[in-house]
Amino acid sequence: MELVLQILTLIGSVAMLMYGMKVMSEGLQKMTGSKLSNVLGTMTTNRFMGVLTGAGITAAVQSSTATTVMTVSFVSAGILSLGQAISVIMGANIGTTFTAWIMVLGGGSFDLRLLVYTLIVVAVALIFSKKSANLGDFLIGLALMLLGLTTLKINATEMHLDQMEPVKNFFMATSSWGYGSYFLYLLIGGILTFSVQSSAAIMAITMTLCSTHVLPIDMGISLVLGENIGTTITSNIVALSASVQARRAALAHLLFNLFGVIWVLCVFRWFVGGICQLWDVDFTPGVPSDVSPDKLNAILATFHTMFNVTNTCILIGFVPWLERLVTVIIPTKPEEKETDSQLKFISGGLMSTSELSILQAWKEIYVFAERTQRMINMIHDLYNEKDEVEFTKIFSRIDKYEGICDRMEYEIAQYLNQVADGRLSEQSKHEVHKMLRIVSELESVGDANYNLSRHIRHKHDGHIAYTNYQNKNLEMMLHLVSNAEAKMVEAIEKQNITEDEFLEMTNMENEINNFRDELKTQNMQHITDKEYDYSTGVNYMDIIIEMEKMGDYIINVEEALYEHKHDK
């Protein structure tokens, strides 16, 4: 019964560690907000700055996943080149080694429980005060992570793993095969990391096994190498359903780590022996080192850092070649060359926190709005086009864009619904609700543009001739709606609208409605006066009414933005 309790405590400690890392990362990212994306967009002017940026952000938020997903989304949107993204990912590999040093502190020889419980008290007070809730989340995440590490260390010591014959026999048997043992533990590390989706958890287990003198240090380092491969497999599987640039970035991450593992294995014992010498530890391959747990943990953390730093120094000069290699391995298919149908910012999946996901969704909504603006410009071209072939091309493009709008509405809404399932504040939940409303209205703008194109095509195919007065009125209405849509796109880009700007938009909407009413009255009079026939008048008013509807959808977006600003 005691053994069962110890095993459950061991599993619970790892789970607490993983959850603590997640909460701590979320708290940090909530505090930094959009600054992370701004840093990525402005501090990647060259590959060296890209490495420093990736390392800094990852060390700050304790999540290489957050850095990688943001990077991939920026590549898809054309803000970063693939080469810049590769350098940022290299930096993220360095930044993630900071986690191992936190574990060295948490797994030290001194008891951290007094610090842990103090952090929990402070964190709960901050969370309930609501003024510094994000800082409270960070502190309670740090406390849970340290508590998980401390409990893991204490439990492993009490289990006396080094005295359990089955455990000793297994590690002794599998540690005497030379390089065969290294490959075995590398494979085990990769599989375990892929299975639990957390390299931090496997690193903690590795440190526990080595510090209890059960696992030789070189086998523990082999597990660390496997962790570096396992964490890239996850990102490659996630990227399978993403854009071609996302798949290339994920593959570059895998090739980068794979190259590092290969060259380290070629000089493995020399490299490990050198790191052990840094800590005054004699290295004997395949034999557990009889030194303090603190030194063994420090050796593992040092190797993890030296491996990624050295690998980056070797490959930083070959980024262009790595970029070409992944482009050759994953070529652009003909159907993927038209990027209009692809999401740009959220194709890489959810961010590691809901707040960052909301930020990326806002950017995608702006792209959506821009595409509806292109449609209204196409409507203008379609209305004035006389050539049959060009008319058909423009109509087909509008038809294609309408399909794109439908898919974007569905995919962004689905993404926002997934975001809403995360840990959100009431303010963020309300923001997601507003964003869903805006996305729905933008899809309606796209539908209105498509309906306009159908009415114009009906006019074209039926050889309906408008009077100069009708043409002038249609141009005026199209001008009013185009201006309103331009204002809408500008407001979405800023995610903000002032009271004066909202009043201006309301006046524009009233002008569109009044003009529609005026033209409706005039149309009946002109039909009665036989200036044109009834069918011409119906087609004419269909276009006018559809443009007025578009104005309604546009003002609905502005209302949602205005409410969003005043709800903050």
C-alpha positions as CSV (number, residue, x, y, z in Angstrom):
1,M,0.0,0.0,0.0
2,E,2.9,2.3,0.8
3,L,4.4,1.7,-2.6
4,V,1.1,2.6,-4.3
5,L,0.9,5.8,-2.4
6,Q,4.5,6.7,-3.3
7,I,3.8,6.0,-7.0
8,L,0.7,8.2,-6.9
9,T,2.7,10.9,-5.2
10,L,5.3,10.7,-7.9
11,I,2.7,11.0,-10.6
12,G,1.0,13.8,-8.8
13,S,4.2,15.7,-8.3
14,V,4.9,15.6,-12.1
15,A,1.3,16.7,-12.8
16,M,1.7,19.6,-10.3
17,L,5.0,20.6,-12.0
18,M,3.4,20.6,-15.5
19,Y,0.3,22.6,-14.3
20,G,2.5,25.1,-12.3
21,M,4.6,25.7,-15.5
22,K,1.4,26.3,-17.5
23,V,-0.1,28.7,-14.9
24,M,3.1,30.6,-14.5
25,S,3.5,31.0,-18.3
26,E,-0.1,32.2,-18.6
27,G,0.4,34.8,-15.9
28,L,3.5,36.2,-17.5
29,Q,1.9,36.3,-21.0
30,K,-1.2,38.1,-19.6
31,M,1.1,40.7,-18.0
32,T,3.1,41.2,-21.2
33,G,0.1,41.1,-23.6
34,S,0.7,42.4,-27.1
35,K,4.3,43.4,-26.2
36,L,5.4,39.9,-27.1
37,S,4.2,40.2,-30.7
38,N,5.5,43.8,-31.0
39,V,9.0,42.5,-29.9
40,L,8.9,39.7,-32.5
41,G,7.8,42.1,-35.2
42,T,10.5,44.8,-34.5
43,M,13.5,42.9,-33.1
44,T,14.2,40.4,-35.9
45,T,16.1,42.7,-38.2
46,N,18.8,40.0,-38.7
47,R,19.3,36.4,-37.7
48,F,21.4,37.3,-34.6
49,M,18.7,39.6,-33.3
50,G,16.2,36.9,-34.1
51,V,18.1,34.5,-31.9
52,L,18.3,37.0,-29.0
53,T,14.6,37.8,-29.5
54,G,13.5,34.1,-29.4
55,A,15.7,33.4,-26.4
56,G,14.5,36.4,-24.5
57,I,10.8,35.9,-25.1
58,T,11.0,32.1,-24.3
59,A,12.9,32.7,-21.1
60,A,10.4,35.3,-20.1
61,V,7.2,33.4,-20.7
62,Q,8.6,29.9,-20.1
63,S,7.0,28.6,-23.2
64,S,8.9,27.9,-26.4
65,T,5.4,26.9,-27.9
66,A,4.2,30.5,-27.5
67,T,7.2,31.9,-29.2
68,T,7.1,29.3,-32.0
69,V,3.4,29.7,-32.7
70,M,3.7,33.5,-32.8
71,T,6.7,33.2,-35.1
72,V,4.8,30.8,-37.5
73,S,1.8,33.1,-37.6
74,F,4.1,36.1,-38.5
75,V,5.7,34.1,-41.3
76,S,2.3,33.1,-42.7
77,A,1.3,36.8,-42.7
78,G,4.5,37.9,-44.4
79,I,5.7,40.0,-41.4
80,L,8.7,37.7,-40.9
81,S,10.6,35.8,-43.5
82,L,11.2,32.0,-43.1
83,G,14.9,32.7,-42.4
84,Q,14.0,35.2,-39.6
85,A,11.6,32.6,-38.2
86,I,14.3,29.9,-38.1
87,S,16.6,32.2,-36.2
88,V,13.8,33.0,-33.7
89,I,13.2,29.3,-33.2
90,M,16.9,28.7,-32.6
91,G,16.7,31.4,-29.9
92,A,13.6,29.7,-28.4
93,N,15.6,26.5,-28.0
94,I,18.2,28.5,-26.0
95,G,15.5,30.2,-23.9
96,T,13.7,27.0,-23.0
97,T,16.9,25.8,-21.2
98,F,16.2,28.4,-18.6
99,T,13.5,26.1,-17.3
100,A,16.1,23.5,-16.4
101,W,17.9,26.0,-14.2
102,I,14.7,26.8,-12.4
103,M,14.5,23.1,-11.7
104,V,18.0,23.1,-10.4
105,L,16.9,25.7,-7.9
106,G,13.7,23.9,-7.1
107,G,15.4,20.5,-6.7
108,G,18.2,21.8,-4.6
109,S,19.3,20.4,-1.2
110,F,17.4,23.0,0.7
111,D,13.7,22.8,1.5
112,L,11.6,25.3,-0.5
113,R,8.3,24.6,1.1
114,L,8.4,27.8,3.3
115,L,9.0,29.9,0.2
116,V,6.3,28.0,-1.7
117,Y,3.6,28.5,1.0
118,T,4.6,32.2,1.3
119,L,4.2,32.6,-2.5
120,I,0.8,30.9,-2.4
121,V,-0.4,33.3,0.4
122,V,0.8,36.4,-1.5
123,A,-0.6,35.0,-4.8
124,V,-4.1,34.3,-3.4
125,A,-4.2,37.8,-1.9
126,L,-3.3,39.4,-5.3
127,I,-5.8,37.3,-7.2
128,F,-8.7,38.2,-4.8
129,S,-7.6,41.9,-4.9
130,K,-8.2,41.7,-8.7
131,K,-5.9,44.6,-9.3
132,S,-2.8,42.4,-9.8
133,A,-4.5,39.1,-10.6
134,N,-2.1,38.3,-13.5
135,L,0.9,38.7,-11.1
136,G,-1.0,36.4,-8.7
137,D,-1.4,33.8,-11.4
138,F,2.3,34.0,-12.1
139,L,3.3,33.6,-8.4
140,I,0.9,30.7,-7.8
141,G,2.1,29.0,-10.9
142,L,5.7,29.4,-9.7
143,A,4.7,28.1,-6.3
144,L,3.0,25.0,-7.7
145,M,6.0,24.3,-10.0
146,L,8.5,24.6,-7.1
147,L,6.2,22.5,-4.8
148,G,5.9,19.9,-7.5
149,L,9.7,19.7,-7.8
150,T,10.3,19.6,-4.1
151,T,7.7,16.9,-3.6
152,L,9.2,15.0,-6.5
153,K,12.7,15.2,-4.9
154,I,11.4,14.2,-1.4
155,N,9.3,11.3,-2.7
156,A,12.1,9.9,-4.9
157,T,14.4,10.0,-1.9
158,E,11.9,8.2,0.3
159,M,11.3,5.5,-2.3
160,H,15.0,4.6,-2.2
161,L,15.1,3.9,-5.9
162,D,18.8,3.1,-5.7
163,Q,17.9,0.2,-3.4
164,M,15.1,-1.4,-5.5
165,E,16.6,-4.4,-7.2
166,P,14.2,-4.4,-10.2
167,V,15.0,-0.7,-10.9
168,K,18.7,-1.2,-10.4
169,N,18.8,-4.2,-12.6
170,F,16.9,-2.5,-15.4
171,F,19.2,0.5,-15.5
172,M,22.4,-1.6,-15.0
173,A,21.3,-3.9,-17.9
174,T,20.5,-1.1,-20.3
175,S,23.5,1.1,-19.4
176,S,26.2,-1.4,-20.5
177,W,25.6,-1.4,-24.2
178,G,27.9,1.5,-25.0
179,Y,26.4,3.7,-27.8
180,G,23.5,1.3,-28.0
181,S,22.4,2.5,-24.6
182,Y,22.7,6.1,-25.7
183,F,20.4,5.4,-28.7
184,L,18.0,3.5,-26.5
185,Y,17.7,6.3,-23.9
186,L,17.5,8.9,-26.7
187,L,14.5,7.0,-28.1
188,I,12.9,6.7,-24.7
189,G,13.3,10.5,-24.1
190,G,11.8,11.3,-27.4
191,I,8.8,9.0,-26.9
192,L,8.1,10.2,-23.4
193,T,8.3,13.9,-24.3
194,F,6.0,13.3,-27.2
195,S,3.6,11.3,-25.0
196,V,3.3,13.8,-22.1
197,Q,3.6,16.9,-24.3
198,S,6.0,18.4,-21.8
199,S,9.8,18.4,-22.0
200,A,9.9,20.1,-18.6
201,A,8.2,17.1,-17.0
202,I,10.7,14.7,-18.6
203,M,13.6,16.9,-17.6
204,A,12.3,16.8,-14.0
205,I,12.1,13.0,-14.0
206,T,15.6,12.8,-15.6
207,M,17.0,15.0,-12.8
208,T,15.3,12.9,-10.2
209,L,16.7,9.6,-11.5
210,C,20.2,10.9,-11.8
211,S,20.2,12.7,-8.5
212,T,19.1,9.5,-6.7
213,H,22.1,7.8,-8.2
214,V,19.9,5.3,-10.1
215,L,20.6,6.6,-13.7
216,P,24.2,7.3,-14.9
217,I,24.7,10.9,-16.0
218,D,25.5,10.0,-19.6
219,M,22.2,8.1,-19.8
220,G,20.4,11.0,-18.3
221,I,22.0,13.3,-20.9
222,S,20.8,10.9,-23.6
223,L,17.3,11.3,-22.3
224,V,17.8,15.1,-22.6
225,L,18.8,14.7,-26.2
226,G,15.7,12.7,-26.8
227,E,13.5,15.4,-25.2
228,N,14.9,17.9,-27.8
229,I,13.7,15.6,-30.6
230,G,10.4,14.7,-29.0
231,T,9.3,18.3,-28.5
232,T,9.8,19.0,-32.2
233,I,7.7,16.0,-33.3
234,T,4.7,17.6,-31.6
235,S,5.0,20.8,-33.5
236,N,5.4,19.0,-36.8
237,I,2.2,17.0,-36.2
238,V,0.3,20.2,-35.3
239,A,1.7,22.0,-38.4
240,L,0.3,19.2,-40.7
241,S,-3.0,21.1,-41.0
242,A,-1.4,24.5,-41.1
243,S,0.0,26.6,-44.0
244,V,3.0,25.5,-46.0
245,Q,5.2,28.1,-44.2
246,A,4.1,26.8,-40.9
247,R,5.1,23.3,-41.9
248,R,8.5,24.5,-43.2
249,A,9.2,26.3,-39.9
250,A,8.3,23.2,-37.9
251,L,10.5,21.0,-40.1
252,A,13.4,23.5,-39.7
253,H,13.0,23.1,-35.9
254,L,13.2,19.3,-36.2
255,L,16.2,19.5,-38.6
256,F,18.0,21.9,-36.3
257,N,17.6,19.7,-33.2
258,L,18.3,16.5,-35.3
259,F,21.6,18.0,-36.5
260,G,22.6,18.9,-33.0
261,V,21.9,15.3,-31.7
262,I,24.0,13.8,-34.5
263,W,27.1,15.9,-33.9
264,V,26.8,15.6,-30.1
265,L,26.7,11.8,-30.5
266,C,29.9,11.9,-32.5
267,V,31.7,13.5,-29.6
268,F,29.4,12.4,-26.9
269,R,31.7,11.1,-24.2
270,W,34.3,13.9,-24.7
271,F,31.5,16.5,-24.5
272,V,29.9,15.0,-21.4
273,G,33.3,14.5,-19.8
274,G,34.1,18.2,-20.4
275,I,30.9,19.4,-18.8
276,C,31.4,17.1,-15.8
277,Q,34.9,18.6,-15.4
278,L,33.4,22.0,-15.1
279,W,31.7,20.8,-12.0
280,D,34.7,18.8,-10.7
281,V,33.0,15.5,-11.3
282,D,34.8,12.4,-12.6
283,F,32.9,10.9,-15.5
284,T,32.8,7.1,-15.9
285,P,30.5,6.0,-18.8
286,G,27.6,3.8,-17.7
287,V,28.2,4.2,-14.0
288,P,26.1,6.4,-11.7
289,S,28.2,9.3,-10.2
290,D,28.5,9.3,-6.5
291,V,28.3,13.0,-6.0
292,S,25.7,15.4,-4.6
293,P,22.3,15.7,-6.3
294,D,22.9,19.4,-6.7
295,K,25.9,18.8,-8.9
296,L,24.2,16.2,-11.0
297,N,21.2,18.4,-11.6
298,A,23.6,21.3,-12.5
299,I,25.4,19.0,-15.0
300,L,22.2,18.2,-16.8
301,A,21.2,21.8,-16.9
302,T,24.6,22.8,-18.1
303,F,24.6,20.2,-20.9
304,H,21.1,21.3,-22.0
305,T,22.3,24.9,-22.3
306,M,25.6,24.2,-23.9
307,F,24.0,21.8,-26.4
308,N,21.5,24.4,-27.7
309,V,24.0,27.3,-27.5
310,T,26.7,25.4,-29.4
311,N,24.2,24.1,-31.9
312,T,22.9,27.6,-32.6
313,C,26.5,29.0,-33.0
314,I,27.2,26.2,-35.5
315,L,24.0,26.7,-37.6
316,I,23.4,30.4,-37.4
317,G,25.6,30.9,-40.4
318,F,23.7,28.3,-42.4
319,V,20.2,29.7,-42.0
320,P,19.8,30.5,-45.7
321,W,20.8,26.9,-46.6
322,L,18.4,25.5,-44.0
323,E,15.7,27.7,-45.4
324,R,16.3,26.4,-48.9
325,L,16.4,22.8,-47.7
326,V,13.0,22.9,-46.0
327,T,11.6,24.7,-49.1
328,V,12.8,21.9,-51.3
329,I,11.5,19.2,-48.9
330,I,8.1,21.0,-48.6
331,P,7.5,22.7,-52.0
332,T,4.5,25.0,-52.6
333,K,1.7,23.1,-54.3
334,P,-0.2,24.8,-57.1
335,E,-3.4,25.0,-55.0
336,E,-1.4,26.7,-52.1
337,K,-0.1,29.5,-54.2
338,E,-3.3,31.5,-53.9
339,T,-2.9,32.7,-50.3
340,D,-6.1,34.7,-50.3
341,S,-8.0,31.6,-49.1
342,Q,-5.7,31.0,-46.1
343,L,-5.7,32.4,-42.7
344,K,-2.6,34.4,-42.0
345,F,-2.3,34.8,-38.2
346,I,-4.1,31.9,-36.6
347,S,-3.2,29.0,-38.9
348,G,-0.5,27.9,-36.4
349,G,-3.1,27.0,-33.8
350,L,-4.0,28.4,-30.4
351,M,-1.4,30.4,-28.5
352,S,-0.4,29.1,-25.1
353,T,-2.7,31.6,-23.4
354,S,-6.1,32.8,-24.4
355,E,-5.1,36.5,-24.2
356,L,-2.4,36.1,-26.9
357,S,-4.9,34.1,-29.0
358,I,-7.3,37.0,-28.8
359,L,-4.5,39.3,-30.1
360,Q,-3.8,37.1,-33.0
361,A,-7.6,36.8,-33.8
362,W,-7.8,40.6,-33.9
363,K,-5.1,40.6,-36.6
364,E,-7.0,38.0,-38.6
365,I,-10.2,40.0,-38.4
366,Y,-8.4,42.9,-39.8
367,V,-7.2,40.8,-42.8
368,F,-10.9,39.7,-43.1
369,A,-12.0,43.3,-43.3
370,E,-9.4,44.2,-45.9
371,R,-10.6,41.4,-48.1
372,T,-14.2,42.7,-48.0
373,Q,-12.8,46.1,-48.9
374,R,-11.2,44.5,-52.0
375,M,-14.6,43.1,-52.9
376,I,-16.2,46.6,-53.0
377,N,-13.4,47.8,-55.3
378,M,-14.1,44.8,-57.5
379,I,-17.8,45.8,-57.6
380,H,-16.8,49.2,-58.9
381,D,-14.7,47.5,-61.7
382,L,-17.4,45.0,-62.5
383,Y,-20.1,47.8,-62.9
384,N,-17.9,49.7,-65.3
385,E,-16.5,46.8,-67.3
386,K,-17.8,46.4,-70.9
387,D,-15.5,43.6,-72.1
388,E,-17.2,40.2,-71.8
389,V,-14.1,38.2,-70.9
390,E,-12.9,40.7,-68.3
391,F,-16.4,41.0,-66.8
392,T,-16.5,37.2,-66.4
393,K,-13.1,37.2,-64.7
394,I,-14.0,39.9,-62.2
395,F,-17.3,38.2,-61.4
396,S,-15.5,34.9,-60.8
397,R,-13.1,36.6,-58.5
398,I,-15.9,38.1,-56.5
399,D,-17.5,34.7,-56.3
400,K,-14.2,33.2,-55.1
401,Y,-13.9,35.9,-52.4
402,E,-17.4,35.3,-51.2
403,G,-16.4,31.6,-50.6
404,I,-13.2,32.9,-48.8
405,C,-15.3,35.1,-46.6
406,D,-17.6,32.2,-45.6
407,R,-14.6,30.0,-44.7
408,M,-12.9,32.8,-42.8
409,E,-16.0,33.5,-40.7
410,Y,-16.3,29.8,-39.8
411,E,-12.6,29.3,-39.0
412,I,-12.2,32.5,-37.0
413,A,-15.4,31.9,-35.1
414,Q,-14.3,28.3,-34.4
415,Y,-11.0,29.6,-33.2
416,L,-12.6,32.1,-30.9
417,N,-14.9,29.5,-29.5
418,Q,-11.8,27.4,-28.6
419,V,-10.3,30.5,-27.0
420,A,-13.4,31.0,-25.0
421,D,-12.9,27.5,-23.6
422,G,-9.7,28.6,-21.9
423,R,-9.2,30.5,-18.7
424,L,-10.6,34.0,-19.5
425,S,-11.4,37.0,-17.5
426,E,-15.0,38.4,-17.7
427,Q,-13.6,41.3,-19.8
428,S,-11.9,38.9,-22.2
429,K,-15.1,36.8,-22.5
430,H,-17.0,39.9,-23.4
431,E,-14.3,40.8,-26.0
432,V,-14.6,37.4,-27.6
433,H,-18.4,38.0,-27.8
434,K,-17.8,41.3,-29.6
435,M,-15.3,39.7,-32.0
436,L,-17.7,37.0,-32.9
437,R,-20.3,39.7,-33.7
438,I,-17.8,41.6,-35.9
439,V,-16.9,38.4,-37.8
440,S,-20.5,37.7,-38.5
441,E,-21.1,41.2,-39.8
442,L,-18.0,41.1,-42.0
443,E,-19.3,37.8,-43.5
444,S,-22.6,39.7,-44.2
445,V,-20.6,42.5,-45.9
446,G,-19.0,39.8,-48.1
447,D,-22.5,38.3,-48.9
448,A,-23.8,41.8,-49.8
449,N,-20.9,42.3,-52.2
450,Y,-21.6,39.0,-53.9
451,N,-25.3,39.9,-54.1
452,L,-24.4,43.2,-55.7
453,S,-22.3,41.3,-58.3
454,R,-25.3,39.1,-59.1
455,H,-27.5,42.1,-59.7
456,I,-24.9,43.7,-61.9
457,R,-24.5,40.5,-63.8
458,H,-28.3,40.3,-64.3
459,K,-28.1,43.9,-65.7
460,H,-25.1,42.9,-67.9
461,D,-26.7,39.6,-69.2
462,G,-30.1,41.3,-69.8
463,H,-28.5,44.2,-71.6
464,I,-30.3,46.6,-69.3
465,A,-29.4,50.2,-70.0
466,Y,-29.5,52.7,-67.2
467,T,-30.1,56.4,-67.7
468,N,-27.3,58.8,-67.0
469,Y,-29.2,59.9,-63.9
470,Q,-29.3,56.3,-62.6
471,N,-25.6,55.7,-63.3
472,K,-24.8,58.9,-61.4
473,N,-26.8,57.9,-58.4
474,L,-25.3,54.4,-58.3
475,E,-21.8,55.9,-58.5
476,M,-22.7,58.2,-55.6
477,M,-24.1,55.4,-53.5
478,L,-21.1,53.2,-54.2
479,H,-18.9,56.1,-53.2
480,L,-20.7,56.5,-49.9
481,V,-20.5,52.8,-49.0
482,S,-16.9,52.6,-50.0
483,N,-16.0,55.5,-47.7
484,A,-17.9,53.8,-44.9
485,E,-16.1,50.5,-45.4
486,A,-12.7,52.3,-45.5
487,K,-13.5,53.8,-42.1
488,M,-14.5,50.4,-40.8
489,V,-11.3,48.8,-41.9
490,E,-9.3,51.6,-40.3
491,A,-11.2,51.2,-37.0
492,I,-10.6,47.4,-37.0
493,E,-6.9,47.9,-37.5
494,K,-6.8,50.2,-34.4
495,Q,-9.3,48.0,-32.5
496,N,-10.6,51.3,-31.4
497,I,-13.0,54.1,-32.3
498,T,-13.4,57.5,-30.7
499,E,-16.8,59.1,-29.9
500,D,-16.3,61.6,-32.7
501,E,-15.4,58.9,-35.2
502,F,-18.5,56.9,-34.2
503,L,-20.6,60.0,-34.6
504,E,-19.1,60.5,-38.1
505,M,-19.9,56.9,-39.0
506,T,-23.5,57.3,-37.8
507,N,-23.9,60.4,-39.9
508,M,-22.6,58.4,-42.9
509,E,-25.1,55.6,-42.3
510,N,-27.9,58.2,-42.0
511,E,-26.8,59.7,-45.3
512,I,-26.8,56.3,-47.0
513,N,-30.3,55.6,-45.6
514,N,-31.7,59.0,-46.6
515,F,-30.2,58.7,-50.1
516,R,-31.8,55.2,-50.4
517,D,-35.2,56.6,-49.4
518,E,-34.9,59.5,-51.8
519,L,-33.9,57.2,-54.7
520,K,-36.7,54.8,-53.9
521,T,-39.3,57.6,-54.2
522,Q,-37.7,59.0,-57.3
523,N,-37.6,55.5,-58.9
524,M,-41.4,55.0,-58.6
525,Q,-42.0,58.5,-60.1
526,H,-39.6,57.8,-63.0
527,I,-41.3,54.5,-63.8
528,T,-44.7,56.2,-63.7
529,D,-43.3,58.9,-66.1
530,K,-42.1,56.1,-68.5
531,E,-38.4,57.3,-68.2
532,Y,-37.5,53.6,-68.0
533,D,-39.5,50.4,-67.7
534,Y,-40.4,48.5,-64.5
535,S,-37.8,45.7,-64.8
536,T,-35.1,48.3,-65.2
537,G,-36.3,50.1,-62.1
538,V,-36.5,46.9,-60.1
539,N,-32.9,45.9,-61.0
540,Y,-31.7,49.5,-60.2
541,M,-33.3,49.5,-56.8
542,D,-32.0,46.0,-56.0
543,I,-28.5,47.4,-56.3
544,I,-29.3,50.5,-54.3
545,I,-31.0,48.5,-51.5
546,E,-28.2,45.9,-51.4
547,M,-25.7,48.8,-50.9
548,E,-27.8,50.2,-48.1
549,K,-27.8,46.8,-46.4
550,M,-24.1,46.8,-46.6
551,G,-24.1,50.1,-44.9
552,D,-26.1,48.6,-42.1
553,Y,-23.6,45.7,-41.6
554,I,-20.7,48.3,-41.6
555,I,-22.3,50.4,-38.9
556,N,-23.0,47.2,-36.9
557,V,-19.2,46.6,-36.9
558,E,-18.6,50.1,-35.8
559,E,-21.1,49.8,-32.9
560,A,-19.4,46.6,-31.7
561,L,-16.0,48.3,-31.8
562,Y,-17.4,51.4,-30.0
563,E,-19.0,49.2,-27.3
564,H,-15.8,47.2,-27.0
565,K,-13.8,50.4,-26.3
566,H,-16.2,51.6,-23.7
567,D,-16.4,48.2,-22.0
568,K,-12.7,48.2,-21.3
